[in-house]
Amino acid sequence: MNIQNVRLLGVAAAATIALAGCATSSPGYSTSPNYGGGGYSTAPAQCYDCGTVTRIEQVTTGSSAPSATGAVLGGIVGAVAGHEISRHTGGSKGNQNIATAAGAVGGAVAGNAIQKNTTGASYNVYVRMNDGRTTVVTQRDLGNVREGSYVRVYDGKAHAQ
């Protein structure tokens, strides 16, 4: 073998090694869930208290009959407050009556809204956990939880992940 052939063989070996560093395992497709090696996985991490919401039921709490208790109590408190404010600011008898009526209406609206918030609906959230168990939590606020949502169950509530 002469020097010319040895040089040619050395160049061919160097080119082969350089090209081998550029080779991929497949032609442009990744078989791993974190495509490109960015560290982000499409599969959820193993989580003992995580799962998928399968169903949400709305349930009512408190009495099912409509009640005017909040409106009545709010109206009374509003009327007294309106009358007292008008009396202490030097209003005439007519102004005191108008303030009393306005306070009663405002108090009734506020009392009704407060009662609705305290005896409103709650939700039974059914969750199929990652390990196959099914659990049900009852909560007032759903937040971003919907059927099909991936959630974590803690503190007696389902929290969207």
C-alpha positions, -999 to +999 in steps of 0.1 A: +000+000+000+014+033-009+012+067+008-015+079-016-038+050-006-032+055+031-041+091+029-073+083+009-082+056+035-076+082+064-098+108+047-126+082+041-124+070+077-126+106+090-156+113+067-174+082+079-169+091+116-181+127+109-212+115+091-220+089+118-223+117+143-251+132+121-271+100+119-305+097+136-323+066+148-353+072+125-358+095+095-371+126+113-396+109+137-392+106+174-405+076+193-403+093+227-431+113+242-409+143+247-402+151+211-370+169+206-357+160+241-372+192+256-382+175+288-419+181+283-440+150+283-475+146+269-483+118+294-492+129+329-468+121+356-477+093+380-499+108+406-517+088+433-544+114+439-550+124+402-575+113+377-601+123+350-635+137+357-662+113+344-693+131+355-706+162+373-740+163+390-756+195+404-772+190+437-791+215+459-783+220+495-805+235+521-843+237+516-856+231+481-886+254+487-881+290+479-878+312+509-881+349+514-863+350+547-833+368+533-853+394+515-876+401+545-847+404+570-827+425+545-857+447+539-862+454+576-825+461+582-824+484+551-855+503+562-842+509+597-808+520+583-823+543+557-846+559+583-818+565+608-794+579+583-820+603+570-830+613+605-794+620+616-786+640+585-814+664+591-839+652+565-875+662+565-903+637+574-909+632+537-872+625+530-871+601+560-900+581+544-883+580+510-850+569+526-869+542+546-885+529+514-853+530+495-834+512+523-861+485+525-858+478+487-820+478+488-819+457+519-844+432+504-823+428+472-791+424+492-807+399+516-820+378+488-786+377+471-769+367+503-794+339+509-789+326+474-752+324+479-755+306+512-780+280+501-769+277+465-761+245+446-731+223+450-717+197+427-709+160+430-677+155+409-670+119+399-633+112+393-617+080+378-583+080+395-551+069+377-550+036+395-586+027+385-604+037+417-635+060+414-641+087+439-668+114+444-662+148+459-688+174+467-679+210+462-696+244+457-672+259+431-661+240+400-634+265+390-620+251+357-632+216+363-653+201+335-661+166+324-630+151+309-607+174+329-575+160+344-577+168+381-560+163+414-582+155+444-570+170+477-587+189+506-620+173+497-621+190+463-611+183+427-586+209+414-578+212+376-543+204+367 
